[in-house]
Amino acid sequence: MPLRSDWSAATCPIAHAADVLADPWVLVILRELFSGRSRFDELRQATGAADSVLSRRLRRLIEVGLIERRETGGYLLTDAGARALPILHAYARFTRAADPEGPWGLTILCARCAAPAEASDWCPSCGAPLDAWTTLWARRSMGGLPFALAVPAGEVVRAGAAVRAGAAVPAGAAVPAGEVVRAGAAVPAGAVPAADAPAHDSPRDPA
């Protein structure tokens, strides 16, 4: 017996999206893909998913067009997958609103003005939209420094500038303010780090 109904043909857009995204494994897999972890072993280690669980979710994400398999190995977000970012942000905002004093290890920042984001898809500070190209994350489990997100074309944007795919800045390297860094690379000193809270690493679920 299936655990829930099949909503893939639902005409309600919320139910239709929930058919794919209302799955904790899918959400944490997307989190890691945005964080620049694209290979199967990286995703397995970061999420703690069993091989069979991870394989099924990755196949499903490919089927619905949120990710694609790269010829060189690993997985890449598609444009549709990148549009799921505000949903992850909404989950993070809900958690912080429900427990403001919790030891949460993810900070969301606007890439244009470096202000912490208080909304899911736009920056209240500068009014810019927050999407995969204009958002920085800081994750305590990844060192706490803000980094650009992985995006479909392999490009990242900070302060309106772009860098071609493959022009990576080594993690931890200092780069001039306003320049672009690839997913996982450190943003210059002075950017807002992840919230300084006690370590909070539930089994295989680092923030």
C-alpha positions as CSV (number, residue, x, y, z in Angstrom):
1,M,0.0,0.0,0.0
2,P,1.5,3.4,-0.9
3,L,2.2,5.8,2.0
4,R,0.2,8.5,0.4
5,S,-1.9,9.4,-2.6
6,D,-0.5,10.2,-6.0
7,W,-1.0,13.9,-6.6
8,S,1.0,14.2,-9.8
9,A,-2.1,14.8,-11.8
10,A,-3.7,17.2,-9.3
11,T,-5.0,20.5,-10.7
12,C,-4.3,22.3,-7.4
13,P,-0.7,23.7,-7.8
14,I,0.0,23.2,-4.1
15,A,-0.9,19.5,-4.2
16,H,1.0,19.0,-7.5
17,A,4.2,20.6,-6.1
18,A,3.8,18.6,-2.9
19,D,3.8,15.4,-4.9
20,V,7.5,16.0,-5.5
21,L,8.7,18.4,-2.8
22,A,6.8,17.2,0.3
23,D,9.5,14.6,1.0
24,P,12.2,15.4,3.6
25,W,14.8,13.5,1.5
26,V,14.1,15.6,-1.5
27,L,14.4,18.8,0.5
28,V,17.8,17.9,1.9
29,I,19.0,16.6,-1.4
30,L,18.1,20.0,-3.0
31,R,19.8,21.8,-0.1
32,E,23.0,19.9,-0.9
33,L,22.8,20.5,-4.6
34,F,22.4,24.2,-4.0
35,S,25.4,24.0,-1.7
36,G,27.6,22.7,-4.6
37,R,27.6,19.0,-3.7
38,S,26.7,17.2,-6.9
39,R,28.1,13.7,-6.9
40,F,26.3,10.7,-5.5
41,D,28.9,10.0,-2.8
42,E,28.8,13.6,-1.7
43,L,25.0,13.6,-1.4
44,R,25.0,10.3,0.4
45,Q,27.5,11.5,3.0
46,A,25.8,14.9,3.5
47,T,22.3,13.6,3.8
48,G,22.9,10.2,5.4
49,A,20.5,8.6,2.9
50,A,20.9,4.9,2.1
51,D,22.0,4.2,-1.5
52,S,18.5,2.9,-2.4
53,V,16.8,6.0,-0.9
54,L,19.1,8.4,-2.6
55,S,18.9,6.7,-5.9
56,R,15.1,6.7,-5.9
57,R,14.9,10.4,-5.1
58,L,17.4,11.3,-7.7
59,R,15.6,9.4,-10.3
60,R,12.3,11.1,-9.3
61,L,13.9,14.5,-9.4
62,I,15.2,13.8,-13.0
63,E,11.8,12.5,-14.0
64,V,10.1,15.7,-13.0
65,G,12.8,17.9,-14.5
66,L,14.3,19.4,-11.4
67,I,17.8,18.0,-11.9
68,E,19.7,16.4,-14.7
69,R,22.6,13.9,-14.8
70,R,25.8,15.3,-16.1
71,E,27.9,13.4,-18.7
72,T,30.9,13.9,-16.5
73,G,29.1,12.5,-13.5
74,G,27.1,14.0,-10.8
75,Y,23.8,15.9,-10.9
76,L,22.9,19.5,-11.8
77,L,19.9,21.6,-10.9
78,T,17.8,22.7,-13.9
79,D,16.1,26.0,-14.2
80,A,13.0,24.4,-12.7
81,G,15.0,23.0,-9.8
82,A,16.5,26.4,-9.1
83,R,13.0,27.8,-8.8
84,A,12.5,25.6,-5.7
85,L,14.9,27.8,-3.7
86,P,12.2,30.0,-2.1
87,I,10.5,26.8,-0.9
88,L,13.7,25.9,1.0
89,H,13.9,29.4,2.3
90,A,10.3,29.3,3.5
91,Y,11.1,26.1,5.5
92,A,14.0,27.8,7.1
93,R,12.0,30.9,7.9
94,F,9.2,28.8,9.4
95,T,11.7,27.0,11.7
96,R,13.3,30.3,12.9
97,A,9.8,31.8,13.5
98,A,8.7,28.8,15.5
99,D,11.9,28.6,17.5
100,P,13.8,31.9,17.3
101,E,16.4,30.8,19.9
102,G,17.1,27.4,18.2
103,P,20.6,26.5,17.3
104,W,20.0,26.8,13.5
105,G,23.1,26.6,11.4
106,L,21.9,28.1,8.1
107,T,21.9,31.9,7.4
108,I,20.4,33.3,4.1
109,L,21.9,36.5,2.7
110,C,21.3,38.8,-0.2
111,A,24.3,38.6,-2.6
112,R,23.9,42.3,-3.6
113,C,23.8,44.0,-0.2
114,A,25.0,41.1,2.1
115,A,22.0,41.7,4.4
116,P,20.4,38.7,6.1
117,A,17.2,37.7,4.3
118,E,14.0,38.0,6.3
119,A,11.8,36.9,3.3
120,S,11.8,33.8,1.1
121,D,12.2,35.4,-2.3
122,W,13.2,39.0,-2.0
123,C,15.5,41.2,0.1
124,P,13.7,43.7,2.4
125,S,16.9,45.7,2.7
126,C,17.6,46.5,-1.0
127,G,14.4,45.2,-2.6
128,A,16.2,42.7,-4.9
129,P,14.8,39.3,-5.7
130,L,16.4,36.4,-4.0
131,D,17.0,33.5,-6.4
132,A,19.7,31.0,-7.0
133,W,21.8,33.7,-8.7
134,T,21.4,36.5,-6.1
135,T,21.5,34.5,-2.8
136,L,24.3,33.6,-0.5
137,W,24.1,30.9,2.1
138,A,26.3,30.5,5.2
139,R,26.2,27.0,6.7
140,R,28.0,26.3,10.0
141,S,28.7,22.7,8.8
142,M,30.6,24.2,5.8
143,G,32.7,26.6,7.7
144,G,30.2,29.4,8.4
145,L,31.4,31.7,5.6
146,P,28.8,32.9,3.0
147,F,29.1,31.2,-0.4
148,A,27.4,31.5,-3.7
149,L,24.9,28.8,-4.7
150,A,25.2,26.3,-7.5
151,V,23.0,27.3,-10.4
152,P,21.8,25.5,-13.5
153,A,24.3,27.0,-16.0
154,G,27.2,26.6,-13.7
155,E,27.3,30.3,-13.2
156,V,26.9,32.3,-10.0
157,V,26.1,36.0,-9.5
158,R,27.1,38.4,-6.8
159,A,26.5,42.2,-7.0
160,G,25.2,41.7,-10.6
161,A,28.4,40.1,-12.0
162,A,28.8,36.7,-13.5
163,V,31.6,34.3,-13.9
164,R,31.8,31.6,-16.6
165,A,31.4,28.0,-15.6
166,G,34.6,26.5,-14.4
167,A,36.1,29.8,-13.2
168,A,36.1,28.6,-9.6
169,V,37.7,30.4,-6.7
170,P,39.3,28.0,-4.3
171,A,37.5,27.6,-1.1
172,G,38.9,29.9,1.5
173,A,40.5,32.2,-1.0
174,A,40.1,36.0,-0.5
175,V,38.4,37.8,-3.3
176,P,37.6,41.5,-3.7
177,A,34.2,42.6,-2.5
178,G,31.6,42.5,-5.3
179,E,33.3,39.8,-7.3
180,V,31.9,36.4,-8.0
181,V,32.7,33.1,-6.3
182,R,31.6,29.7,-7.3
183,A,29.3,27.6,-5.1
184,G,31.2,26.5,-2.0
185,A,33.9,29.2,-2.3
186,A,34.3,31.7,0.5
187,V,33.0,35.2,0.3
188,P,35.3,38.0,1.4
189,A,35.9,38.8,5.0
190,G,33.3,41.2,6.3
191,A,30.4,39.3,5.0
192,V,27.9,38.1,7.5
193,P,28.8,34.7,8.9
194,A,26.4,32.0,9.9
195,A,24.7,32.6,13.3
196,D,27.1,31.9,16.1
197,A,25.2,29.2,17.9
198,P,26.1,25.9,19.5
199,A,26.8,23.1,17.2
200,H,23.6,21.4,16.0
201,D,24.3,18.3,14.0
202,S,21.4,15.9,14.2
203,P,22.5,12.5,12.7
204,R,23.6,13.1,9.2
205,D,21.7,16.4,8.9
206,P,24.2,19.2,9.2
207,A,22.8,22.7,8.5
